[in-house]
């Protein structure tokens, strides 16, 4: 019973820190003070440290001996590496769909039904913003999972939360969700028609376009490191 309770507490801490890091209410470089967090969250140190370990695996937190734990920095180089990995994983997923002759992806179609009704959060609540961002990203996740390659899917999940930090910089721009919705529907339609190469080309253009948008925002912001 105690182990289950600790696990539950850790998961709650992880979600709290994760959404606040992605939303940048815990900004890049911010030191995560164990004493302050234990007090403010009403938790003990062991599950908090376990939460830090999980977030380190997601590359949202970095720990230094005798110095403590910090929110990882954001940079153009880091952003580029993540988007390059994303492009490679998603485009290869479409190649696997083609090799297996998969045209119908019910999970992807379902995400599009949900996002047609999606409305931008009206508050600054980081949980609401995370759920909104995740709902849009679910289309891409479902494409990768439909490939049937579990290692590919796990690789995508491994970069998702780091990717989400950068997606948070453009997803909430008015009209951006509608733009993504239209492209997602076109990509799925091309896959359903068996035009995988065209779908892959549109997906690649889609991803690179958002990288350019994010890169520009990073260059215009003083709190991000341009070269690290």
C-alpha positions in Angstrom: 0.0 0.0 0.0 2.8 2.4 0.9 4.6 1.8 -2.5 1.4 2.5 -4.3 0.9 5.8 -2.3 4.5 6.9 -3.0 4.0 6.1 -6.7 0.8 8.1 -6.8 2.4 11.1 -5.1 5.4 10.9 -7.4 3.1 10.9 -10.5 1.3 14.0 -9.1 4.6 15.8 -8.5 5.8 14.9 -12.0 2.7 16.2 -13.7 2.8 19.4 -11.6 6.4 20.1 -12.5 6.1 19.0 -16.1 3.2 21.2 -17.0 4.8 24.2 -15.2 8.1 23.7 -17.0 6.4 23.3 -20.4 4.3 26.4 -19.7 7.5 28.1 -18.6 6.1 29.2 -15.2 9.2 27.3 -14.1 11.6 29.0 -16.7 14.8 27.6 -18.2 17.6 27.6 -15.7 15.3 27.9 -12.7 16.7 26.1 -9.6 14.3 23.5 -8.1 14.6 24.0 -4.4 13.7 20.8 -2.6 12.8 22.4 0.7 10.5 25.0 -1.0 8.8 22.5 -3.2 8.3 20.0 -0.4 6.6 22.7 1.6 4.5 24.2 -1.2 3.3 20.8 -2.5 2.9 19.2 0.9 5.1 16.2 0.0 8.2 14.5 1.5 11.6 14.6 -0.2 11.8 10.9 -1.4 8.9 11.2 -4.0 10.1 14.7 -5.0 13.6 13.3 -5.8 12.0 10.4 -7.7 10.0 13.0 -9.7 13.3 14.9 -10.5 14.8 11.6 -11.7 11.8 11.0 -14.1 12.0 14.5 -15.4 15.7 14.1 -16.0 14.9 11.2 -18.2 12.5 13.5 -20.1 15.3 16.1 -20.4 13.2 18.7 -18.6 15.4 18.7 -15.5 19.2 18.5 -15.0 20.9 17.7 -11.7 24.5 18.6 -10.7 26.3 17.1 -7.7 26.4 19.4 -4.7 24.6 22.1 -6.7 21.0 20.8 -7.0 18.5 20.3 -9.8 17.5 22.9 -12.4 15.1 23.3 -15.3 17.0 22.5 -18.4 17.9 25.4 -20.7 16.3 26.0 -24.1 18.3 26.9 -27.2 18.1 27.0 -30.9 20.5 24.1 -31.2 18.4 22.0 -28.8 15.2 22.9 -30.6 16.8 22.0 -34.0 17.9 18.6 -32.7 14.5 17.8 -31.4 12.7 18.8 -34.5 15.2 16.8 -36.7 14.5 13.8 -34.5 10.8 14.4 -34.7 10.9 14.6 -38.5 13.0 11.5 -38.8 10.6 9.5 -36.6 7.4 10.7 -38.1 8.5 10.3 -41.7 9.9 6.9 -41.1 6.6 6.0 -39.5 4.8 6.8 -42.8 7.4 4.7 -44.6 6.4 1.8 -42.4 2.7 2.5 -43.0 3.5 2.2 -46.7 5.5 -1.0 -46.3 2.6 -2.6 -44.4 -0.1 -1.2 -46.7 -1.8 0.6 -43.8 -4.2 3.3 -45.0 -6.8 3.5 -42.3 -5.6 4.9 -38.9 -8.7 5.1 -36.7 -6.8 6.6 -33.8 -5.5 9.5 -36.0 -9.0 10.0 -37.4 -10.4 10.2 -33.8 -7.9 12.9 -32.8 -9.1 15.0 -35.8 -12.7 14.7 -34.7 -11.7 15.9 -31.2 -9.6 18.8 -32.4 -12.3 20.1 -34.7 -14.2 20.9 -31.5 -11.2 22.1 -29.6 -11.1 25.6 -28.3 -8.1 27.5 -27.0 -7.9 27.8 -23.2 -9.3 31.1 -22.0 -7.2 31.0 -18.8 -3.5 30.8 -18.1 -4.0 27.5 -16.2 -1.0 25.4 -17.2 -2.9 22.1 -17.0 -5.5 23.4 -19.4 -2.8 24.6 -21.7 -1.0 21.3 -21.6 -4.1 19.3 -22.4 -4.8 21.6 -25.3 -1.3 21.2 -26.6 -1.4 17.4 -26.1 -4.7 17.1 -28.0 -3.1 18.7 -31.0 0.0 16.6 -30.8 -2.0 13.4 -30.4 -2.4 13.3 -34.2 1.4 12.9 -34.7 1.6 10.5 -31.8 -1.1 8.3 -33.4 0.7 8.3 -36.7 3.9 7.0 -35.1 2.0 4.4 -33.0 0.1 3.2 -36.1 3.5 2.1 -37.7 3.4 -0.9 -35.3 7.0 -0.3 -34.2 7.0 -0.2 -30.4 10.6 1.1 -30.3 9.8 3.9 -32.7 6.8 4.9 -30.6 8.9 4.8 -27.4 11.5 7.0 -29.0 8.8 9.5 -29.9 7.4 9.5 -26.4 11.0 10.1 -25.1 11.2 13.4 -27.0 7.6 14.5 -26.7 7.8 16.6 -23.5 11.0 18.4 -24.6 9.3 19.0 -27.9 6.2 20.3 -26.1 8.3 23.1 -24.5 9.0 24.5 -27.9 5.5 23.8 -29.3 4.2 25.9 -26.4 5.8 28.9 -28.0 3.6 28.8 -31.1 0.5 26.6 -30.5 -1.3 29.4 -28.7 -0.9 31.9 -31.6 -4.4 32.7 -32.9 -5.2 30.7 -36.0 -2.3 28.2 -35.5 -4.5 25.4 -34.3 -6.8 25.8 -37.3 -3.8 25.7 -39.6 -2.5 22.5 -38.0 -5.9 20.9 -38.2 -6.1 21.5 -42.0 -2.7 20.1 -42.6 -3.3 17.1 -40.4 -6.5 16.3 -42.3 -4.6 16.6 -45.6 -1.9 14.2 -44.4 -4.4 11.6 -43.2 -6.3 11.9 -46.5 -3.2 11.3 -48.5 -2.4 8.2 -46.5 -5.9 6.9 -46.9 -5.5 7.3 -50.7 -2.2 5.5 -50.6 -0.2 8.6 -51.6 2.4 8.1 -48.9 5.2 10.1 -50.6 3.0 13.1 -50.8 1.9 12.7 -47.2 5.5 12.5 -46.1 6.4 15.6 -48.1 3.6 17.6 -46.6 4.5 16.3 -43.1 8.1 17.3 -43.5 7.1 20.8 -44.8 4.7 21.1 -41.8 7.4 20.2 -39.2 10.1 22.4 -40.8 7.7 25.3 -41.0 7.1 25.2 -37.3 10.7 24.9 -36.5 11.3 28.1 -38.4 8.5 29.8 -36.4 10.1 28.6 -33.1 13.6 29.5 -34.2 12.5 33.1 -34.9 10.8 33.3 -31.5 13.9 32.0 -29.8 16.1 34.5 -31.6 13.8 37.3 -30.5 13.8 36.3 -26.8 16.6 37.1 -24.4 16.0 34.3 -22.0 17.0 31.5 -24.4 20.5 30.5 -25.3 21.2 30.8 -29.0 24.1 28.3 -29.2 24.3 25.8 -26.4 
